[in-house]
């Protein structure tokens, strides 16, 4: 094998194919092999609107450091076939430095490939696979990617043996032979974009999706009941929780719809079991009335919203941040609640665990805003730290029978002891009506205001500590972001610093209530603030500007899904803005 290029610290690979070609399996295998070999990276997917079947693209990025976003262009594109490949034109940018591998008998490459100037390498994938006993084109593709990237083939063989061990030795032997045949096809290809050597291992690594990490954070936080109604792209949260909850004495129930699922969760929490449900934008819209009930009745509940393109059915398989408005402002009446957002796949563990802690402590709903990119991306991460949030809801274990029990008593920072069903002398009414401190329905203005103040004060006066945001770097130029765009913004900031630009990033984890005092301190001295978000209308900018007085000049880089905003795009925007 010959490679004239200097080793790269990051490599982006796309695998294309129609339904049944197995490109997602191939991409997942490449990522697993890279993890076994010591690299970081992730795989995400792009599929058509049909959700299952049809054309698909496995998008893989491998690196010598943790990465959480796609780079600006792809170094390698391998197509098992070209059926409907034109649909991925905007998502797989190529340059003259890129290498494209395709089967000359698999169709005609789309214009965006031929016009990119990329070097085209023809390999008869179908013919080679057919000539091997049990050979498959997607396994051949895995070998080609390993060979071009310089990833050890022996690690690939180990991964194949592990993955196919349950299908018999003949299948394993065929898989390994096909992998080796793919590697052999790359030996005569010169000037390949090979990865630099991986870092020395510093601890255990995990290969995990954001949805799985969300489920883990929920269990670690104490969730013992989940109500499920499947919806793309949130279903995997519930699929992961189904067996996991049984190992800790918990339960998952599949409901008939989103309304039933959130009300089941509210009921379980009222009965003393920390509870969660997960959905996406259309499901969250149906849950809004019940969120108001949980707020008024002060029942802890966690709702995970794995956002997708909207409105209505939108693009179920693509990512967007456009549920921000409904998550923060969607409830009718004054219904203060907490909204948090994980900043990366790894951070899904921490943020969800923190959300459970906040819901139980503050006795109300907490929304977790993940998205399709975070939820369905499988990343190689360092093992998340085991965190302990010891505070739980204030429970009235013993009640003085000589005194009336006031479930909604004011004072004490708005947190009042919650009697569980069956507690002697602890009966009270928990519904959506305005009520007295004892829980008796009331239409008196003073009761209404007192309970509104109580619910507002406990949310706004709580000390959220250092978890409200992640702040990195220093400088008079600030990149302000949230959620899955945090990785792209951090990488852009690193690129800008390498070019001599002093820049800091502020990635918000707590979206509501906004920590305006701490955010004001973090923005001090800024001459320019670039707000980065994946919405069409600039929802994040409007939310911030309704609460924060920005120093200096403010601009926004906003674009809806499905196209991600890349680190290079952010860095270029800052450079042009400064010039």
Secondary structure as UniProt FT lines:
FT   STRAND          10..17
FT   TURN            19..20
FT   HELIX           23..36
FT   TURN            37..38
FT   STRAND          40..47
FT   TURN            49..50
FT   STRAND          56..63
FT   STRAND          76..79
FT   TURN            83..84
FT   HELIX           85..88
FT   TURN            89..91
FT   TURN            96..97
FT   STRAND          99..102
FT   TURN            104..105
FT   HELIX           111..114
FT   TURN            115..117
FT   STRAND          119..122
FT   HELIX           125..130
FT   TURN            133..134
FT   HELIX           137..149
FT   HELIX           153..164
FT   HELIX           165..167
FT   HELIX           169..184
FT   TURN            185..188
FT   STRAND          205..209
FT   HELIX           210..221
FT   STRAND          225..228
FT   TURN            232..234
FT   HELIX           235..246
FT   TURN            247..249
FT   STRAND          251..254
FT   HELIX           258..270
FT   TURN            271..272
FT   STRAND          275..279
FT   HELIX           281..297
FT   STRAND          301..307
FT   TURN            312..313
FT   TURN            316..317
FT   TURN            322..323
FT   HELIX           324..329
FT   STRAND          338..340
FT   TURN            345..346
FT   HELIX           347..362
FT   STRAND          365..371
FT   HELIX           372..376
FT   STRAND          378..382
FT   TURN            401..402
FT   TURN            407..408
FT   HELIX           412..414
FT   TURN            421..422
FT   TURN            424..425
FT   TURN            437..438
FT   HELIX           445..460
FT   HELIX           465..468
FT   STRAND          469..473
FT   STRAND          477..482
FT   HELIX           483..485
FT   HELIX           486..498
FT   TURN            499..500
FT   STRAND          503..508
FT   STRAND          510..512
FT   HELIX           516..523
FT   TURN            524..525
FT   STRAND          528..533
FT   HELIX           539..545
FT   TURN            546..547
FT   STRAND          553..558
FT   HELIX           567..578
//
